[in-house]
Amino acid sequence: MTALRGEKRSETEDKDKQFSERFYGRFERGIPVGREIVEDKIDARFRNGVLSLVLPKTEKAQSQVKRIATKS
């Protein structure tokens, strides 16, 4: 299992209404990866609020991929 860990921070301040809020929290998500994934080559990137994961398949798993044509 591969784990993703992070921390979220948010601060809001409104001087007109004289209040401020702060939210902090840690999170962790476990992603079960099968034997078809090369765990040493997993890559994660966080950009503009989007987390992108690259889970490379083994050569054996890639040879078993089915391609399905889509109709438009």
NORFEN-V368304 format. One record per pair of residues at least 24 apart in sequence whose C-alpha atoms are under 6 Angstrom apart, sorted by the first residue. I is the first residue (numbers start at 1). GAP is how many residues later the second one is. D is the distance in Angstrom with one decimal. If there is no record, write none. Layout:
i	gap	d
I	GAP	D
I	GAP	D
This chain:
i	gap	d
1	30	5.6
1	31	4.3
1	32	5.7
2	28	5.7
2	29	5.2
3	26	5.6
3	27	4.3
4	24	5.5
4	25	5.2
36	25	5.6
